[in-house]
C-alpha cells in the first residue's frame, strides 16, 4: 500500500534551519509530482512547495519563496524540504503529499520559537 513517512521535524530558533524528508513506497515514485503542505493551529492546510516528477519545475507558496527549497532523489524515493531562515509563523504540522491516490503522510511538527 501507499506510504509516505516524514522525518526531520523538531524545534528550532528563529533564523535556524531544518530539513524534512519524506520517503515514499507503494507506488512508482518517479511518475508523480510530490508536495509539502502545512497546517498551523486554527488555519487551513496550505501548499508549501511542489516538485515535478522530473525535478523541475518547482512551485512555492508566497510565504516561503527564497527561504525553502524542495528537491527529490528518485533513486531513494524521497522528497526533501530544506527550510532556512525559519520564522515563528512557519510553526505548523508539515505533511508530505503525492502519489496516484493523492496520499498524505502522517504529518510532522515544526516549531520555531526563541
N, C-alpha and C positions, 0 to 999 in steps of 0.2 A: 504494500500500500504506500501511498504518497506520504513522505515525512519531510518536514522542514524543521531543523533543530538549530536554534540560535545559541550563540555563546558570546562572551566578551563584555557583557554589561557590567555596571558597577557604579561606584560613587567617585566623582572627580570634582576638583575645584574649578571655578570659572577660569577660562583660558586654557584648560587642560585638553587632553586628547584621549579618545578611546577608539578601539577598532572592534566592530561587531562582525561576527562570522555566522553564516547560515549554510549548513550542509544539507543538501537535498538528496533524496533517494526515492525510488519507486516510479520514476518517470525519466524520459530522455531529456536530461538537463540542457543539453546543447541546443535543443529545439525551442526553448522557451525564454521569454522575457522574465526577468526576475526583478523584484522591487522590495524596497523597505518602506514601511508605513510607521507612524507613531500615533499614540493616543495619550494625551495628558488628562488628568482628572477633570471631569466636567466638560471636556471638549470632544469634538468629533475626531474620528480617526482621519489622519491626513497623509497624503503621499509625501515621502521624504525624497526618494530617488528611485529611478528605474534604469535598467541596463538591458540593451538588446541582446539577443542570443549570440550575436556576432561581436559583442563587447562594445560596439558603437552603433547607434548613438546612445547617449545617456541623457536623462531628464532629471531635473532637480526642482524641489519646491523653492519658492522665492526666499523663504526664511533661512535656507541652508546653503544657498549658492555661494561659492567661493570659500566655504568652510568644510563642507563634507564632500567626500569622493566615493562613488560606488564603483566596484570592479568585480570581476568574476574570474575564476580559474576553472575552465571547463574540464580540465584533466582531474580536478578534485571534486567536481560537482558542488562547488562552494561559491557563494557570493559574499562580498565584504562591504562594509560601510566604515570608511575611515572618517572619524569625526574630530575636527580640530577647532580650536578657539571656541570651546563649548561655553554656552551661556546658561544661566538658570532656567530660561524659558525652553531649553532643549530637554528639560526633565520630562520623561514620558516612558511608557512601555513601548518598545520598538518591536515591530512584527516583520518577519520575512514573508513574502508572498510570491507565488508563482506556480507554474505547472499547468497542465491541460485542464485541471479541475479548479483552477484559481484557489489553490490551497493556502493555508495560513500556518505559520509556526505558532508555538505556544506563547511567544512574547518574552521579552527580556527587559528588565528595568534598567534605565539610565537615569541617574540622579546627579544634578550639578548644583552644588551649593558650597558656600565658603564657611 
